Amino acid sequence: MKPLETNQLLDPVLLRSVFLKQLSILYNAKINLTDRLPQLVGQATFNNLKLALAEDLEDTKRQMISLKTIFNLMHESWLTDNCLGMNAVINEAHNQVTSQQGKNFESDMSILFYMGVIENLQVGASQMLNLLALKLAYQPYAQLVVECLDMVKENSSLFHYVAEEYLQ
């Protein structure tokens, strides 16, 4: 396979296409997450975990508004069939938690484990989107991505804190 030349890598059309595809993956993961988080709130038994999940749900909704804004600014719509990996993790989390019904500790720990994984996936995706937005010189897009990244980082830290508190 012949490596791409530097000028091909920095082609604005290609960068825009990759940005939109990856933004769509993140957006679709957030759609699935907003569908699943209320069920996780109901399943959680540790009150601070319930509060963290509820906060994550509200933050995810705000992030979705920001991502929709980016699509609108770019005069594009999101692609709906490009999220198999992220959705697999979200669905696996839901399946693990529902299989632990009646086992409070196991269920809560499954929620904490998978929310840590999900938040970290979102952190990585948002960091990459930020790099692409900066390379495209889409400053309004980059700022919206950074705002999403900041929320995801805060929620990742929150779930870590809740896990530490739960295990004390």
PyMOL commands that set and color helices and strands:
alter all, ss='L'
color gray80, all
select helices_A, chain A and resi 6-9+12-43+47-73+84-99+104-135+139-166
alter helices_A, ss='H'
color red, helices_A
deselect
rebuild
show_as cartoon
